Amino acid sequence: MKPRIALIPGDPSGIGPELVAKLLAGGDVSEYAQVLLIGDERVFELGQQQAGATFALQRCDATQDDWAALDAYAWHPTETLTGDDIRVATVNEASGHCVLRTLDTALDFWVRGLVDAIVFAPFNKAAMHLAGLGCDDELHYMAGKLDVDNYIAELNTLDGLWTSRVTSHIPLREVAETITGERIGEAIDLIDTVLKRCGVSRPRISVAALNPHAGDGGKFGREEIDVIAPAVAKAAARQIAVDGPWPSDTVFLRAKAGKVDAIVTMYHDQGQIALKLTGFDRGVSVQGGLPMPVTTPAHGTAFDIAGQGVADVKATRAAFDLACNMVQHWH
């Protein structure tokens, strides 16, 4: 059985519609999955215009029709925008509203058992907040909609290397006080679980330090001694292949040398800078801790190039391929 993937075009003001058009116009996506498009017709038309590429849509009601049996890409229409609402390269409430409503629909379809995974083109958090997001980010929004109360965190992957983080979208000044042994243990467990759901039988994980030179024996901070190292030891006692803490300016060299599959970082930019510098155009974000695979390109809405037809589809394709792979290994 092919995975059933719900695909939504992201913020219509950004490069999402163009990326979806380029992904689907490539022609081979349907060989790997049954795709259900969720969104406004004018958004998909806009994407095709921007990309200079076309793909065939077939309207359906996914709650009633056998959409996986259609000859063209199945499309469940939504009505979230008028023609005047789409303002390319502009943060606006209408685009945020479009994102939230299409995401709600995709989540509802998963709850109903109609899809196996969700792939979304980039969102713009500022627009989503204008539309009433009501929480830090899309991951917490989805967790709230699905009544998820376990540990959640965004994971990132590029060319087989994974990163997770103990803290995420918080001010840097709050990082040290937010890091706890429990959170570190949960971050290690989560990335271990996700990699196993991607077919890695025994993931090798390294944990980054917080302070320069891993605290240098307590001279530059005691978080490594008092919090991080004990949490790593507890995870290793649970038979997880984990080590650390390693200085954050060298831990990625271990990954480059092929010694580890994943790195747990302490805060957002600690891992994001390294990963995006390695290959910004290929990275994927995974919404970790949700009960199904949800993936998206790791880059943003790129308003600086929106509407110009030059957006690179490689990260979107990688997000799609990863979602398909995760469905196959999920249970």
C-alpha positions in Angstrom: 0.0 0.0 0.0 1.3 3.4 -0.9 1.4 6.0 1.9 -1.5 8.5 1.8 0.0 11.9 2.1 -1.9 15.1 2.8 -0.1 18.0 1.1 -0.9 21.6 1.9 0.7 24.6 0.1 1.8 26.6 3.2 1.6 30.4 3.3 0.2 31.6 0.0 2.2 34.8 0.2 5.5 32.9 0.2 7.2 30.3 -2.0 5.0 27.4 -0.9 2.5 27.4 -3.8 5.4 27.5 -6.2 7.2 24.6 -4.4 4.1 22.4 -4.5 3.7 23.0 -8.2 7.3 22.1 -8.9 7.0 19.0 -6.7 3.9 17.7 -8.4 4.9 18.7 -11.9 7.9 16.5 -11.6 5.7 13.6 -12.4 7.0 10.8 -10.3 5.5 11.7 -6.9 2.5 9.5 -7.5 4.8 6.5 -7.9 5.6 6.7 -4.2 2.4 7.9 -2.5 -1.2 8.7 -2.9 -1.3 12.5 -2.6 -4.3 14.5 -1.3 -4.0 18.3 -1.9 -5.8 20.5 0.6 -6.2 24.1 -0.2 -7.8 26.9 -2.3 -7.9 26.5 -6.1 -6.5 30.0 -6.6 -3.5 29.1 -4.5 -2.7 26.1 -6.6 -3.2 28.1 -9.8 -0.9 30.8 -8.5 1.8 28.2 -7.7 1.6 26.9 -11.2 1.9 30.4 -12.7 4.9 31.1 -10.5 6.6 27.9 -11.3 5.8 27.8 -15.0 4.7 24.2 -14.5 1.3 22.5 -14.5 -0.2 19.4 -12.9 -3.6 17.8 -13.1 -6.1 18.2 -10.2 -9.3 16.3 -9.7 -11.7 17.7 -7.2 -13.1 15.4 -4.6 -14.6 15.3 -1.1 -12.0 13.3 0.8 -14.6 12.4 3.5 -16.8 10.6 1.0 -14.9 9.8 -2.2 -12.3 7.1 -2.8 -9.7 9.8 -3.5 -6.7 7.4 -3.6 -8.2 5.8 -6.7 -8.3 8.9 -8.8 -6.2 9.2 -12.0 -5.0 12.8 -11.3 -3.9 14.4 -8.0 -6.8 14.3 -5.6 -7.8 17.8 -4.4 -10.1 18.5 -1.5 -11.1 22.2 -2.0 -11.1 24.7 0.9 -12.5 28.2 0.7 -10.2 30.4 2.9 -9.3 33.2 0.6 -10.7 35.7 -1.9 -8.7 36.8 -4.9 -7.8 40.1 -3.3 -6.5 38.3 -0.1 -3.3 36.9 -1.8 -0.5 39.4 -1.3 2.8 37.9 -2.4 5.8 38.6 -0.2 3.7 40.2 2.5 2.9 39.1 6.1 -0.8 39.3 6.4 -3.7 37.8 8.4 -5.5 36.3 5.5 -2.5 34.1 4.6 -2.2 33.1 8.2 -5.9 32.2 8.3 -5.5 30.1 5.1 -2.6 28.2 6.8 -4.5 27.4 9.9 -7.7 26.3 8.2 -5.9 24.0 5.7 -3.8 22.6 8.6 -7.0 22.0 10.6 -8.5 20.0 7.7 -5.3 17.9 7.3 -5.3 17.1 11.0 -9.0 16.2 10.9 -8.4 13.9 8.0 -5.7 12.1 9.9 -8.0 11.7 12.9 -10.6 10.2 10.6 -8.0 7.7 9.2 -8.1 9.2 5.7 -4.4 10.0 5.5 -1.2 8.6 7.0 1.1 11.7 7.1 1.1 15.4 6.5 3.6 17.4 4.4 3.3 21.2 4.4 5.1 23.9 2.5 6.6 26.7 4.6 4.5 28.6 7.1 5.0 32.1 8.3 4.6 32.3 12.1 4.0 36.1 12.1 1.0 35.6 9.7 -0.2 32.7 11.8 -0.1 34.8 15.0 -2.1 37.5 13.2 -4.7 34.9 12.4 -4.9 33.6 16.0 -2.3 30.9 16.3 -2.5 31.3 20.1 0.7 29.4 20.9 4.5 29.4 20.1 4.5 27.6 16.8 2.7 25.1 14.5 4.0 22.1 16.4 2.3 23.2 19.7 -0.8 24.1 17.7 -1.0 20.6 16.2 -0.3 19.0 19.6 -3.2 21.0 21.1 -5.6 20.1 18.3 -4.7 16.4 18.8 -4.7 16.5 22.6 -1.0 15.4 22.7 0.4 15.7 26.2 3.8 13.9 25.7 7.1 15.6 25.0 7.2 17.3 21.6 10.1 19.0 19.7 11.0 20.0 16.2 13.6 17.7 14.7 15.8 18.6 11.7 17.5 16.3 9.2 19.9 16.7 6.3 21.6 14.0 4.3 21.1 11.4 7.1 22.1 13.6 10.0 19.5 14.5 12.6 19.3 17.1 15.2 16.9 17.8 18.1 16.9 20.4 20.8 16.1 20.6 24.4 14.8 24.2 24.2 13.4 25.8 21.1 11.5 29.1 20.5 12.4 30.9 23.7 14.7 33.9 24.4 18.4 32.9 24.7 18.5 34.3 28.2 16.0 31.7 29.4 17.8 28.7 28.0 20.0 27.8 31.0 17.2 27.8 33.5 14.9 25.8 31.1 17.3 22.9 30.6 16.6 20.1 33.0 17.6 16.5 33.2 14.1 15.4 32.4 13.9 17.6 29.3 17.3 16.3 28.1 16.2 12.7 28.6 12.9 13.3 26.7 14.8 14.9 23.8 17.2 11.9 23.6 14.2 9.4 23.8 12.3 11.3 21.1 15.1 11.4 18.5 15.9 7.8 19.2 12.3 6.9 18.6 12.0 9.0 15.4 15.1 7.5 13.9 13.9 4.0 14.5 10.7 5.0 12.7 12.9 5.9 9.8 14.5 2.5 9.7 17.6 3.1 11.8 17.7 0.1 14.1 20.1 1.5 16.7 20.6 5.3 16.4 23.9 6.7 17.5 23.3 10.0 19.4 25.7 12.6 20.8 24.6 15.4 23.1 26.0 18.9 22.8 27.2 20.9 25.8 25.7 24.3 26.7 28.8 26.3 27.7 32.1 27.0 25.9 34.4 24.0 26.0 31.7 22.0 27.7 32.2 24.2 30.8 35.9 23.3 31.1 35.4 21.4 34.3 33.1 23.9 35.8 35.1 27.0 35.1 32.6 28.3 32.5 29.4 26.9 34.0 28.2 23.8 35.8 25.3 22.7 33.6 27.4 20.0 32.0 28.4 18.5 35.4 25.1 19.0 37.2 22.5 18.4 34.6 23.6 17.3 31.1 26.1 14.5 32.0 23.7 12.8 34.5 20.9 12.9 32.0 23.1 11.3 29.3 24.2 8.6 31.8 20.5 7.8 32.6 19.7 7.5 28.9 22.6 5.2 28.3 21.4 3.1 31.2 18.2 2.6 29.2 20.3 1.0 26.5 20.2 4.0 24.2 23.5 4.5 22.2 24.2 8.0 23.5 27.3 10.0 24.6 28.3 13.5 25.7 28.2 16.3 26.5 30.5 17.3 23.7 31.6 20.9 23.1 29.1 22.4 20.7 31.8 23.8 18.4 33.2 20.3 17.7 30.3 17.9 18.2 29.2 18.3 14.5 32.7 17.1 13.5 31.7 13.7 14.9 28.7 13.7 12.6 30.8 14.8 9.7 33.1 11.9 10.3 30.2 9.5 10.3 30.4 8.6 14.0 26.9 9.5 15.0 23.4 9.7 13.4 21.9 12.4 15.6 22.9 15.3 17.8 20.8 16.7 20.7 21.4 20.4 21.1 20.5 22.6 24.0 19.0 25.5 22.1 17.6 26.5 18.7 20.5 28.1 16.8 23.1 25.7 18.2 22.0 23.0 15.8 20.2 25.1 13.1 23.3 27.1 12.1 25.4 24.0 11.6 22.7 22.1 9.7 21.7 25.0 7.5 25.3 25.9 6.7 25.8 22.3 5.6 22.9 22.3 3.1 20.2 25.0 3.6 18.4 23.9 0.4 18.0 20.2 1.4 17.1 20.3 5.1 13.8 18.9 6.5 12.0 19.7 9.7 10.0 16.9 11.4 7.3 17.7 14.0 8.5 15.3 16.6 6.2 13.8 19.3 3.0 13.8 17.2 1.2 10.5 16.6 1.9 10.6 12.8 4.6 11.8 10.5 4.5 15.5 9.8 7.3 17.0 7.7 8.2 20.3 6.0 11.2 22.0 4.3 13.5 23.4 7.0 13.7 26.8 5.2 11.1 29.5 5.5 8.6 31.3 3.3 11.4 33.3 1.5 9.5 36.4 0.8 12.6 37.9 -0.8 12.2 35.5 -3.8 8.4 34.8 -3.6 6.7 35.0 -6.9 9.8 34.9 -8.9 9.8 31.3 -10.0 13.3 30.6 -8.6 12.5 28.7 -5.4 14.5 25.4 -5.0 12.3 22.4 -4.6 14.9 20.0 -3.2 14.0 20.4 0.5 10.3 20.0 -0.3 11.0 16.8 -2.2 13.2 15.6 0.7 10.3 16.3 3.2 7.9 14.4 1.0 10.3 11.4 0.6 10.9 11.4 4.4 7.2 11.3 5.2 6.7 8.4 2.9 9.6 6.5 4.5 8.3 7.3 8.0 4.9 5.9 7.2 6.5 2.6 6.1 8.4 2.2 9.4 6.0 3.9 11.8 4.7 0.8 13.7 
